[in-house]
Amino acid sequence: MDIRSLVVASVTETCSLAVLLVNLATVHNPAVSGAVGLLHGMAYLGTIAAATLLSVPTRVKALSLVPGIGGLLLLRRTRDRTSLTDTAAGQGQDD
């Protein structure tokens, strides 16, 4: 699976949450809450859907269920696992 869809969904989810919180702390405009709230909900569901398509353990996929930052946590854990795998695979090669 291409990880770009997960990156887009998780960044959109986090940014939309930030907009919702700033709106709540400042002007609390209902139109902003309505529009960005829908975007945030769809990005949250998109993050979960994209995470289910990854070939990582279920424990790592479960990170996508954390609202707001779950997608970013999942991407970080996936990146860490990939770099560890690449490092282990590269140790057996002679340069």
HUKA-V802125 format. One record per residue. N is the residue number from 1. OMEGA is omega in degrees with one decimal (none if undefined). NEAR is the number of other ideal C-beta (glycine too) atoms within 8 Angstrom. D_FIRST is the distance of its C-alpha to the first C-alpha in whole Angstrom. Layout:
n=N omega=OMEGA near=NEAR d_first=D_FIRST
n=N omega=OMEGA near=NEAR d_first=D_FIRST
This chain:
n=1 omega=176.9 near=7 d_first=0
n=2 omega=-174.0 near=4 d_first=4
n=3 omega=-178.8 near=9 d_first=6
n=4 omega=179.6 near=6 d_first=9
n=5 omega=176.6 near=10 d_first=9
n=6 omega=178.7 near=14 d_first=10
n=7 omega=-179.4 near=9 d_first=12
n=8 omega=-178.5 near=8 d_first=14
n=9 omega=-176.7 near=14 d_first=14
n=10 omega=177.2 near=15 d_first=16
n=11 omega=177.1 near=10 d_first=18
n=12 omega=179.2 near=11 d_first=19
n=13 omega=-177.8 near=16 d_first=20
n=14 omega=179.8 near=12 d_first=22
n=15 omega=178.8 near=8 d_first=24
n=16 omega=175.3 near=12 d_first=25
n=17 omega=178.1 near=11 d_first=26
n=18 omega=178.2 near=8 d_first=28
n=19 omega=178.9 near=10 d_first=29
n=20 omega=-179.3 near=13 d_first=30
n=21 omega=176.6 near=8 d_first=32
n=22 omega=177.4 near=8 d_first=34
n=23 omega=179.7 near=13 d_first=35
n=24 omega=-177.2 near=8 d_first=36
n=25 omega=-175.4 near=5 d_first=38
n=26 omega=-170.4 near=6 d_first=40
n=27 omega=-177.9 near=5 d_first=41
n=28 omega=178.6 near=7 d_first=39
n=29 omega=-178.3 near=7 d_first=38
n=30 omega=179.4 near=6 d_first=37
n=31 omega=177.4 near=6 d_first=36
n=32 omega=179.4 near=11 d_first=33
n=33 omega=-179.5 near=12 d_first=33
n=34 omega=-177.2 near=8 d_first=32
n=35 omega=-176.3 near=8 d_first=30
n=36 omega=176.2 near=12 d_first=28
n=37 omega=176.4 near=9 d_first=28
n=38 omega=177.9 near=8 d_first=26
n=39 omega=-179.7 near=10 d_first=23
n=40 omega=179.1 near=12 d_first=23
n=41 omega=179.1 near=8 d_first=22
n=42 omega=177.8 near=8 d_first=20
n=43 omega=177.5 near=13 d_first=18
n=44 omega=178.3 near=10 d_first=18
n=45 omega=176.9 near=8 d_first=17
n=46 omega=177.5 near=12 d_first=14
n=47 omega=179.6 near=16 d_first=13
n=48 omega=-179.8 near=10 d_first=14
n=49 omega=179.4 near=9 d_first=12
n=50 omega=-179.8 near=14 d_first=9
n=51 omega=-179.5 near=13 d_first=10
n=52 omega=-179.4 near=7 d_first=10
n=53 omega=179.3 near=6 d_first=7
n=54 omega=177.1 near=13 d_first=6
n=55 omega=177.1 near=3 d_first=8
n=56 omega=179.5 near=8 d_first=11
n=57 omega=-178.4 near=5 d_first=15
n=58 omega=179.1 near=5 d_first=16
n=59 omega=178.7 near=5 d_first=18
n=60 omega=177.9 near=12 d_first=16
n=61 omega=-178.6 near=12 d_first=14
n=62 omega=177.4 near=7 d_first=17
n=63 omega=-179.3 near=11 d_first=18
n=64 omega=-179.7 near=12 d_first=16
n=65 omega=177.6 near=7 d_first=19
n=66 omega=-177.2 near=8 d_first=21
n=67 omega=174.3 near=7 d_first=23
n=68 omega=-174.8 near=7 d_first=22
n=69 omega=-177.0 near=8 d_first=21
n=70 omega=178.5 near=14 d_first=19
n=71 omega=178.8 near=16 d_first=15
n=72 omega=175.7 near=10 d_first=17
n=73 omega=178.5 near=10 d_first=18
n=74 omega=178.9 near=17 d_first=15
n=75 omega=179.0 near=12 d_first=13
n=76 omega=-179.5 near=8 d_first=17
n=77 omega=178.5 near=11 d_first=16
n=78 omega=178.0 near=12 d_first=13
n=79 omega=178.8 near=8 d_first=14
n=80 omega=179.6 near=8 d_first=17
n=81 omega=-179.6 near=10 d_first=16
n=82 omega=-179.3 near=8 d_first=14
n=83 omega=176.7 near=8 d_first=17
n=84 omega=178.8 near=8 d_first=19
n=85 omega=179.7 near=8 d_first=17
n=86 omega=179.6 near=8 d_first=18
n=87 omega=-179.8 near=8 d_first=22
n=88 omega=-179.9 near=7 d_first=22
n=89 omega=-177.5 near=8 d_first=21
n=90 omega=-177.6 near=7 d_first=23
n=91 omega=-177.7 near=6 d_first=26
n=92 omega=-176.6 near=4 d_first=27
n=93 omega=175.5 near=6 d_first=27
n=94 omega=179.3 near=2 d_first=30
n=95 omega=none near=2 d_first=30
